[in-house]
Amino acid sequence: MVKHRGFPGRLPGSDHQFVVRRANPKGPSPIVARDRYADRRPIDRAADRAFLAALIEHFGEEPFVRGNLDAGRIGWLFGREVVAVDDPFDPKSYDALLRVDLAKARASFPELFEE
């Protein structure tokens, strides 16, 4: 499992984690696209925003390996701002390639791109 050094571990002041410490001995948790509803709590929206900002800062639009990034946190952005590069995509692989779709990220989180 690739560990992304320098990537934030969690949203400060919350229990929302961004990375996992070690590989799951039972196998990786699958990445599953999750629906984001308008009535989500502000802290949940803040975690999405912070995680996407960290992805953009570390990887930009370049493909990256899932590695130790938390599958649950990716799931909130998957299929929209974060897309699969591999075809076919294996949602249960630590080696799965993903990338940030900056156009969709800009549309969903315009505050991240304000100067």
Biotite code that builds the C-alpha atoms (Angstrom):
import biotite.structure as struc

atoms = struc.array([
    struc.Atom([0.000, 0.000, 0.000], chain_id="A", res_id=1, res_name="MET", atom_name="CA", element="C"),
    struc.Atom([1.436, 3.358, -1.053], chain_id="A", res_id=2, res_name="VAL", atom_name="CA", element="C"),
    struc.Atom([1.511, 5.878, 1.786], chain_id="A", res_id=3, res_name="LYS", atom_name="CA", element="C"),
    struc.Atom([1.030, 9.456, 0.667], chain_id="A", res_id=4, res_name="HIS", atom_name="CA", element="C"),
    struc.Atom([3.563, 11.323, 2.801], chain_id="A", res_id=5, res_name="ARG", atom_name="CA", element="C"),
    struc.Atom([2.597, 14.855, 3.735], chain_id="A", res_id=6, res_name="GLY", atom_name="CA", element="C"),
    struc.Atom([-1.115, 14.266, 3.099], chain_id="A", res_id=7, res_name="PHE", atom_name="CA", element="C"),
    struc.Atom([-3.269, 15.465, 6.028], chain_id="A", res_id=8, res_name="PRO", atom_name="CA", element="C"),
    struc.Atom([-4.480, 12.622, 8.246], chain_id="A", res_id=9, res_name="GLY", atom_name="CA", element="C"),
    struc.Atom([-7.840, 14.121, 9.158], chain_id="A", res_id=10, res_name="ARG", atom_name="CA", element="C"),
    struc.Atom([-9.926, 17.271, 9.269], chain_id="A", res_id=11, res_name="LEU", atom_name="CA", element="C"),
    struc.Atom([-8.599, 19.234, 12.252], chain_id="A", res_id=12, res_name="PRO", atom_name="CA", element="C"),
    struc.Atom([-11.007, 19.284, 15.181], chain_id="A", res_id=13, res_name="GLY", atom_name="CA", element="C"),
    struc.Atom([-13.105, 16.383, 13.896], chain_id="A", res_id=14, res_name="SER", atom_name="CA", element="C"),
    struc.Atom([-13.180, 12.615, 13.576], chain_id="A", res_id=15, res_name="ASP", atom_name="CA", element="C"),
    struc.Atom([-13.224, 12.746, 9.761], chain_id="A", res_id=16, res_name="HIS", atom_name="CA", element="C"),
    struc.Atom([-10.139, 10.816, 8.644], chain_id="A", res_id=17, res_name="GLN", atom_name="CA", element="C"),
    struc.Atom([-8.467, 11.224, 5.253], chain_id="A", res_id=18, res_name="PHE", atom_name="CA", element="C"),
    struc.Atom([-5.923, 8.389, 5.381], chain_id="A", res_id=19, res_name="VAL", atom_name="CA", element="C"),
    struc.Atom([-5.653, 4.951, 6.948], chain_id="A", res_id=20, res_name="VAL", atom_name="CA", element="C"),
    struc.Atom([-2.573, 3.994, 8.945], chain_id="A", res_id=21, res_name="ARG", atom_name="CA", element="C"),
    struc.Atom([-2.126, 0.431, 7.761], chain_id="A", res_id=22, res_name="ARG", atom_name="CA", element="C"),
    struc.Atom([-3.486, -1.942, 5.168], chain_id="A", res_id=23, res_name="ALA", atom_name="CA", element="C"),
    struc.Atom([-6.585, -3.884, 6.181], chain_id="A", res_id=24, res_name="ASN", atom_name="CA", element="C"),
    struc.Atom([-5.602, -7.565, 6.607], chain_id="A", res_id=25, res_name="PRO", atom_name="CA", element="C"),
    struc.Atom([-9.040, -8.590, 5.262], chain_id="A", res_id=26, res_name="LYS", atom_name="CA", element="C"),
    struc.Atom([-8.462, -6.535, 2.109], chain_id="A", res_id=27, res_name="GLY", atom_name="CA", element="C"),
    struc.Atom([-9.137, -2.921, 1.155], chain_id="A", res_id=28, res_name="PRO", atom_name="CA", element="C"),
    struc.Atom([-12.541, -1.384, 1.744], chain_id="A", res_id=29, res_name="SER", atom_name="CA", element="C"),
    struc.Atom([-14.241, -0.825, -1.606], chain_id="A", res_id=30, res_name="PRO", atom_name="CA", element="C"),
    struc.Atom([-14.688, 2.679, -2.979], chain_id="A", res_id=31, res_name="ILE", atom_name="CA", element="C"),
    struc.Atom([-18.433, 3.250, -3.364], chain_id="A", res_id=32, res_name="VAL", atom_name="CA", element="C"),
    struc.Atom([-19.925, 6.489, -4.709], chain_id="A", res_id=33, res_name="ALA", atom_name="CA", element="C"),
    struc.Atom([-22.064, 8.112, -2.012], chain_id="A", res_id=34, res_name="ARG", atom_name="CA", element="C"),
    struc.Atom([-24.909, 10.557, -2.566], chain_id="A", res_id=35, res_name="ASP", atom_name="CA", element="C"),
    struc.Atom([-24.399, 14.046, -1.179], chain_id="A", res_id=36, res_name="ARG", atom_name="CA", element="C"),
    struc.Atom([-27.679, 15.571, -0.074], chain_id="A", res_id=37, res_name="TYR", atom_name="CA", element="C"),
    struc.Atom([-28.264, 19.267, 0.551], chain_id="A", res_id=38, res_name="ALA", atom_name="CA", element="C"),
    struc.Atom([-29.087, 18.682, 4.233], chain_id="A", res_id=39, res_name="ASP", atom_name="CA", element="C"),
    struc.Atom([-25.661, 17.261, 5.177], chain_id="A", res_id=40, res_name="ARG", atom_name="CA", element="C"),
    struc.Atom([-24.092, 18.672, 8.317], chain_id="A", res_id=41, res_name="ARG", atom_name="CA", element="C"),
    struc.Atom([-21.684, 21.606, 7.883], chain_id="A", res_id=42, res_name="PRO", atom_name="CA", element="C"),
    struc.Atom([-18.790, 19.546, 9.302], chain_id="A", res_id=43, res_name="ILE", atom_name="CA", element="C"),
    struc.Atom([-19.379, 16.864, 6.643], chain_id="A", res_id=44, res_name="ASP", atom_name="CA", element="C"),
    struc.Atom([-19.312, 19.477, 3.882], chain_id="A", res_id=45, res_name="ARG", atom_name="CA", element="C"),
    struc.Atom([-16.156, 20.966, 5.416], chain_id="A", res_id=46, res_name="ALA", atom_name="CA", element="C"),
    struc.Atom([-14.503, 17.522, 5.374], chain_id="A", res_id=47, res_name="ALA", atom_name="CA", element="C"),
    struc.Atom([-15.361, 17.103, 1.673], chain_id="A", res_id=48, res_name="ASP", atom_name="CA", element="C"),
    struc.Atom([-13.953, 20.550, 0.910], chain_id="A", res_id=49, res_name="ARG", atom_name="CA", element="C"),
    struc.Atom([-10.734, 19.989, 2.890], chain_id="A", res_id=50, res_name="ALA", atom_name="CA", element="C"),
    struc.Atom([-10.147, 16.517, 1.418], chain_id="A", res_id=51, res_name="PHE", atom_name="CA", element="C"),
    struc.Atom([-10.655, 17.769, -2.144], chain_id="A", res_id=52, res_name="LEU", atom_name="CA", element="C"),
    struc.Atom([-8.352, 20.739, -1.468], chain_id="A", res_id=53, res_name="ALA", atom_name="CA", element="C"),
    struc.Atom([-5.657, 18.344, -0.204], chain_id="A", res_id=54, res_name="ALA", atom_name="CA", element="C"),
    struc.Atom([-6.075, 16.124, -3.299], chain_id="A", res_id=55, res_name="LEU", atom_name="CA", element="C"),
    struc.Atom([-5.726, 19.122, -5.606], chain_id="A", res_id=56, res_name="ILE", atom_name="CA", element="C"),
    struc.Atom([-2.703, 20.433, -3.693], chain_id="A", res_id=57, res_name="GLU", atom_name="CA", element="C"),
    struc.Atom([-0.903, 17.070, -3.724], chain_id="A", res_id=58, res_name="HIS", atom_name="CA", element="C"),
    struc.Atom([-1.845, 15.684, -7.135], chain_id="A", res_id=59, res_name="PHE", atom_name="CA", element="C"),
    struc.Atom([-3.472, 18.392, -9.259], chain_id="A", res_id=60, res_name="GLY", atom_name="CA", element="C"),
    struc.Atom([-5.011, 16.749, -12.325], chain_id="A", res_id=61, res_name="GLU", atom_name="CA", element="C"),
    struc.Atom([-2.404, 13.991, -12.479], chain_id="A", res_id=62, res_name="GLU", atom_name="CA", element="C"),
    struc.Atom([-3.453, 10.377, -11.841], chain_id="A", res_id=63, res_name="PRO", atom_name="CA", element="C"),
    struc.Atom([-2.646, 9.071, -8.377], chain_id="A", res_id=64, res_name="PHE", atom_name="CA", element="C"),
    struc.Atom([-2.726, 5.713, -6.627], chain_id="A", res_id=65, res_name="VAL", atom_name="CA", element="C"),
    struc.Atom([-5.420, 5.229, -3.989], chain_id="A", res_id=66, res_name="ARG", atom_name="CA", element="C"),
    struc.Atom([-2.857, 3.904, -1.523], chain_id="A", res_id=67, res_name="GLY", atom_name="CA", element="C"),
    struc.Atom([-3.658, 4.831, 2.061], chain_id="A", res_id=68, res_name="ASN", atom_name="CA", element="C"),
    struc.Atom([-6.406, 7.341, 1.190], chain_id="A", res_id=69, res_name="LEU", atom_name="CA", element="C"),
    struc.Atom([-9.631, 6.531, 3.045], chain_id="A", res_id=70, res_name="ASP", atom_name="CA", element="C"),
    struc.Atom([-12.199, 4.768, 0.825], chain_id="A", res_id=71, res_name="ALA", atom_name="CA", element="C"),
    struc.Atom([-15.130, 6.266, 2.716], chain_id="A", res_id=72, res_name="GLY", atom_name="CA", element="C"),
    struc.Atom([-13.858, 9.802, 2.247], chain_id="A", res_id=73, res_name="ARG", atom_name="CA", element="C"),
    struc.Atom([-13.125, 9.176, -1.460], chain_id="A", res_id=74, res_name="ILE", atom_name="CA", element="C"),
    struc.Atom([-16.670, 7.814, -1.814], chain_id="A", res_id=75, res_name="GLY", atom_name="CA", element="C"),
    struc.Atom([-18.188, 11.232, -1.087], chain_id="A", res_id=76, res_name="TRP", atom_name="CA", element="C"),
    struc.Atom([-16.377, 12.644, -4.144], chain_id="A", res_id=77, res_name="LEU", atom_name="CA", element="C"),
    struc.Atom([-16.146, 9.537, -6.353], chain_id="A", res_id=78, res_name="PHE", atom_name="CA", element="C"),
    struc.Atom([-17.820, 9.680, -9.745], chain_id="A", res_id=79, res_name="GLY", atom_name="CA", element="C"),
    struc.Atom([-17.977, 13.481, -9.616], chain_id="A", res_id=80, res_name="ARG", atom_name="CA", element="C"),
    struc.Atom([-14.843, 15.369, -8.542], chain_id="A", res_id=81, res_name="GLU", atom_name="CA", element="C"),
    struc.Atom([-12.710, 12.214, -8.273], chain_id="A", res_id=82, res_name="VAL", atom_name="CA", element="C"),
    struc.Atom([-12.878, 9.782, -11.178], chain_id="A", res_id=83, res_name="VAL", atom_name="CA", element="C"),
    struc.Atom([-11.344, 6.409, -11.990], chain_id="A", res_id=84, res_name="ALA", atom_name="CA", element="C"),
    struc.Atom([-8.467, 6.250, -14.463], chain_id="A", res_id=85, res_name="VAL", atom_name="CA", element="C"),
    struc.Atom([-8.330, 2.452, -14.760], chain_id="A", res_id=86, res_name="ASP", atom_name="CA", element="C"),
    struc.Atom([-10.662, 0.623, -17.108], chain_id="A", res_id=87, res_name="ASP", atom_name="CA", element="C"),
    struc.Atom([-11.903, -1.671, -15.688], chain_id="A", res_id=88, res_name="PRO", atom_name="CA", element="C"),
    struc.Atom([-11.752, -0.004, -12.291], chain_id="A", res_id=89, res_name="PHE", atom_name="CA", element="C"),
    struc.Atom([-11.136, -2.208, -9.245], chain_id="A", res_id=90, res_name="ASP", atom_name="CA", element="C"),
    struc.Atom([-12.781, -0.473, -6.255], chain_id="A", res_id=91, res_name="PRO", atom_name="CA", element="C"),
    struc.Atom([-11.103, -2.937, -3.843], chain_id="A", res_id=92, res_name="LYS", atom_name="CA", element="C"),
    struc.Atom([-7.488, -2.242, -4.822], chain_id="A", res_id=93, res_name="SER", atom_name="CA", element="C"),
    struc.Atom([-4.933, -0.091, -3.036], chain_id="A", res_id=94, res_name="TYR", atom_name="CA", element="C"),
    struc.Atom([-3.261, 0.265, -6.467], chain_id="A", res_id=95, res_name="ASP", atom_name="CA", element="C"),
    struc.Atom([-6.350, 1.707, -8.219], chain_id="A", res_id=96, res_name="ALA", atom_name="CA", element="C"),
    struc.Atom([-5.606, 4.874, -10.193], chain_id="A", res_id=97, res_name="LEU", atom_name="CA", element="C"),
    struc.Atom([-7.780, 7.944, -9.616], chain_id="A", res_id=98, res_name="LEU", atom_name="CA", element="C"),
    struc.Atom([-7.625, 11.577, -10.670], chain_id="A", res_id=99, res_name="ARG", atom_name="CA", element="C"),
    struc.Atom([-9.316, 14.854, -9.780], chain_id="A", res_id=100, res_name="VAL", atom_name="CA", element="C"),
    struc.Atom([-11.633, 16.277, -12.448], chain_id="A", res_id=101, res_name="ASP", atom_name="CA", element="C"),
    struc.Atom([-10.836, 19.961, -11.957], chain_id="A", res_id=102, res_name="LEU", atom_name="CA", element="C"),
    struc.Atom([-13.782, 21.188, -14.045], chain_id="A", res_id=103, res_name="ALA", atom_name="CA", element="C"),
    struc.Atom([-16.270, 19.334, -11.840], chain_id="A", res_id=104, res_name="LYS", atom_name="CA", element="C"),
    struc.Atom([-14.363, 20.310, -8.703], chain_id="A", res_id=105, res_name="ALA", atom_name="CA", element="C"),
    struc.Atom([-14.534, 23.972, -9.726], chain_id="A", res_id=106, res_name="ARG", atom_name="CA", element="C"),
    struc.Atom([-18.294, 23.682, -10.346], chain_id="A", res_id=107, res_name="ALA", atom_name="CA", element="C"),
    struc.Atom([-18.992, 21.908, -7.025], chain_id="A", res_id=108, res_name="SER", atom_name="CA", element="C"),
    struc.Atom([-16.521, 23.746, -4.789], chain_id="A", res_id=109, res_name="PHE", atom_name="CA", element="C"),
    struc.Atom([-15.867, 27.176, -6.369], chain_id="A", res_id=110, res_name="PRO", atom_name="CA", element="C"),
    struc.Atom([-14.520, 28.541, -3.073], chain_id="A", res_id=111, res_name="GLU", atom_name="CA", element="C"),
    struc.Atom([-11.422, 26.337, -3.475], chain_id="A", res_id=112, res_name="LEU", atom_name="CA", element="C"),
    struc.Atom([-10.460, 28.190, -6.634], chain_id="A", res_id=113, res_name="PHE", atom_name="CA", element="C"),
    struc.Atom([-10.990, 31.774, -5.497], chain_id="A", res_id=114, res_name="GLU", atom_name="CA", element="C"),
    struc.Atom([-7.773, 33.741, -5.341], chain_id="A", res_id=115, res_name="GLU", atom_name="CA", element="C"),
])
